[in-house]
Amino acid sequence: MKKIRMIVVALILLSVVFSAYAGGEKERVWKVGHVRPEGTSTDVDVKAFVENVQKASNGKIKINVYPASQLGNYTVVQERISVGDVEMQLAPFGTNVTKALGITSAPYLVSTWDEVKKMFARDGKLVTAVDKMAQKENLKILALYPKYFGGIALSKEPKEPKNPFVSKGLKIRVPGIKSFEKTAEALGFMATPIAFSEAFTAMQTGIVDGLIGSGAEGYWSSFRDLTKYYLPVNSHFEMWFLYMNLSLYNKLSAEEKKILNEAAVKMEKARFESAPQETEKYEKQLAGIGVKIIPFSDAELKVLADKVKAEVWPQIKGDYGAELFDSLTK
């Protein structure tokens, strides 16, 4: 009788195991967040990644997409992923915990798309350093997601926009990162740190006259109704990352990791091909609704870059690690 009871218990346990791992893997249901509205290129790319993962896993890995910061401000979501409350996000890295992660958006670190590809090479010095920083926050980088070169969106016309040595008399929103604040000041603006989630209201109510920290695509997606002037000053390069909870990633099977990595690399390669054309597309769309685009020649951009490099770089490189920053900017 005892032997029969043991056999029955064993059969029950086996049935539980097989029901949970039917098809070879446990069914997983995750959340992925991003900051752009539904229907934007970022949203489309995230959904394509999700579809590829679900298809390759035969539906065993299900990922629900939460656009437009529905899970919270991207810095908050980053912390939620770190502790395992949310699984994934596509966004820039926040610097609340690790200030040095801001090195990816250091002003005028790169100036051309060819430089972007070299600076952000997967096995390069910068990405290797960023990956180590992310791991300390229990984050696993799956893919790089290049966005754009940054510009300034304004509701009022600036004084001598191409002359950084002249005060523009305008107050602009900056992210709560010293590099953006000092860059805005070096370009002749008054800087006001405001969270991204509050930036629209701040500009709408006149608390600020504009924004720095995004590019044509970002301003089109979230601020086109308020923008009257756009200055493509190439102030920084916006690199986003698709990342997930590192502890969760480490617990996945080899097959699950392979599925995620292949889908992520596919998204990354496609994005590096499409991103350069996207900036021009969104500048044209802004112009099409009456926004005045103030163009800058290479020589004019160099004047801006040289001033920022001379004034801002010495103030910020300590936040990133002076040795790393110097090695990248030689």
C-alpha positions, 0 to 999 in steps of 0.5 A: 500500500505504501509503495502504491501511495508513493507511485501515485504521488510521483505521478502527480508531481510528474503531471505538474511538471509536464503541465508547467513545462509542456513544449519544453519551457515554462510559460512566461508573461512579462511586461516591457515599457517604453516612453513613446506614444502608441504607433510611433516607430519605437512602439512599432519596433518594440512590438516587432521584437515581442512578436519575434520572441513569441513566435520563436518561443511558440507562445511560451514567452508572452510580453505585454507592451506598455507605451507612453510611460504607462509603467512610470517615468523611465528612471522609475521603471529602471529601478523597478526592473532592477528589483524585479517588479518589471521585466523589460524596458526600451529607454535611455538609461537613468542616472539616479543610481549610477551617475556614470551611465550618463556618459552615453549622452555626453555632449558632442561625444560623436558628430556623425553616424559613422562615429556613432557606429564606432563609438557604440560598437558592441565590443568597444570601450564605451559599451563594455563600460556601460554594460558593467555599470548596468550589471551592477544595477542588476540589468542585462542589456539585450540591444542598443537602439540608436535614436537621433542627434539632439536639438532644441525645441522652442516656443519663442524665437531665440536671439542670434541662434547660431551664436553661442556667445550671445544670451538667448534670453530664454529658459529651457527644460533640461533633464536632471543631468548635469551635462544637459544643464551645462550644455544649455548654459554654454549655448546661451540658454537658462536651464531648468531641470524638469522631469520628462513627464512634466515637461509638456505642461511646463512648456504649455504654461510658460514655465519654460520657453523650450526644451533640450534633451530630445531630437526631431522625432521626440519633439514631433511625438510629444511636443509638436503642438507647442514647438514653433522653432527647432534648432538641430544643434546636434548637442548630444547623441541619444542612445537607448537600450533594450534591457531586462532584469539580470537575475531573471535573464540568468535563470532562463534556459539556454534556448530562451536566452537564444530567442531573446538575443536573436530577436534583440540583435535583429531589432538593433541591426534594423534600427541602425539602418533606419535611424539616420533617415528618421531625423530628416523625416521628422524635421520635414514633418515639423516644418510641414506643420509650420515649425521654423527649422533653423539649419546649421552648417558644419562650420556653425556646428563646430563653433557650438561643439568647440565651446561646449567641449571647452566649457562643459567637458571639464565639468562633467568628466569626473561624473563618468570617470575621467580616465574613461572619458578622456580615453573616449574623447582623445 
